[in-house]
Amino acid sequence: MATRSLRPLTLGGQPLTTDRAQRMRWTATGMLAAMAVIFIATHGLVAAHPAWGYINAFAEAAMVGGLADWFAVTALFRHPLGLPIPHTAIIPENKDRIADTMAAFLRENFLTPAVVARRMAGMNIAKAAGEFLAASPERGGTDHRSRITSGAAELLAEVLESLDPDRLGNQVRSGLAGQLSKLDIAPLAGRMIETTMADKRHQPLIDGFVRWAGLTIEDNEDTLRDIIHQRVAGVLRWAGIDKTISSSVLDGLYKLLAEVLINPDHPLRGKIEEGLAKLGQDLQHDPETRAKVEEMKRDLIANPAVAVWWTGVWERIRRSLITRARDPESGMGGEMRNMLAELGEALQADARLQHQINRFARRTMVGVATRYGDQIVRLVSETVKRWDATTITDRVEGAVGRDLQFIRINGTLVGGLVGMMLHFLTTVM
């Protein structure tokens, strides 16, 4: 059985407390009691003056009308005076049927695809969302973006913290490995080389390679001199010519690299370009080269060192995202706010974008009504059925109780007026 810990009902933004309904109930009951007192007090004065007859008739009919409406109102929610009179306590006794009726009404009049589509057709959700996102304190509005970004950032941080970092890192790595295993890298690399060379964007790469080669030779001069010293004949070493030969070789290498770097038409540069062009062709069309690249890719993916490296990279990314999400000075919030503001302005200004989003929202809501309409109304029906009789009585009476007491008041007054009219007719006739 459901509990009765209910929030106060509201109507028109004002809380409907039981005190207000109780005051109206006492007012209606007080009027009924007053009519009874007047009826008794004026009963012996009817013969004294014709006016007393009208007052007595008014009080008598008002008392009857008030009692009738009291019975009708009370019979909706409980047995009058606690007596089990048939067809009383209508709402508690029929709450299951009321729940089914409410659910059917909701389904037939609000959750049909046609009704949802017709209602959504007159709504510009995209523009409203744009105005919501674009509003800012500088324009006299509320900065909704700050609340959205702060909440989203905190949610992101909590999600990243709650997930198992090792397991998540392994899942991401497995996903990347799966995608890489499906990707044929060789043709892609070949086309990239061809495109780069066609646009002359490979020249800086060659320059960088030449500079790297020069710096490498410079850093390893002593090693190269030792190699040359070991390779020359003993007579040359005895005569000291080996030092001259090593210096000449190194100077020649430096000169060659400088000429290649300065002269864009140097033959060696042309040889490098020919090699790159052939590599691009082989990567796309040579089965042997493609097979070698695929084997290298598989070895790289299966290498445990790569897995360890990726785990470390992912953990640094995760920690960095958590830190940035919770640091108001990190700039993440500002970037997200700017992004939301630009999105809001685009939604307001772009009619085509509005049309697409509104159409998507309309189709989505129609789909929700089609697929889940029965489940929604079933939820309403089952929720009402789970309420006990007292709960549903309190809820309905709390929502319309004051209006029902006005029925009693109006019944008292209307009954009195009808009584006076009938007294007048009987007197005249």
Secondary structure by P-SEA (a helix, b strand, c coil): cccccccccccccccccaaaaaaaaaaaaaaaaaaaaaaaaacccccccaaaaaaaaaaaaaaaaaaaaaaaaaaaccccccccccccccccccaaaaaaaaaaaaaaccccaaaaaaaaaacaaaaaaaaaaaccccccccaaaaaaaaaaaaaaaaaaaaccaaaaaaaaaaaaaaaaaacaaaaaaaaaaaaaaaaccaaaaaaaaaaaaaaaaaacaaaaaaaaaaaccaaaaaacaaaaaaaaaaaaaaaaaaaaacccccaaaaaaaaaaaaaaaaacccaaaaaaaaaaaaaaaacaaaaaaaaaaaaaaaaaaaaaaaccccaaaaaaaaaaaaaaaaaaccaaaaaaaaaaaaaaaaaaaaacaaaaaaaaaaaaaaccaaaaaaaaaaacaaaaaaaaaaaaaaaaaaaaaaaaaaaac
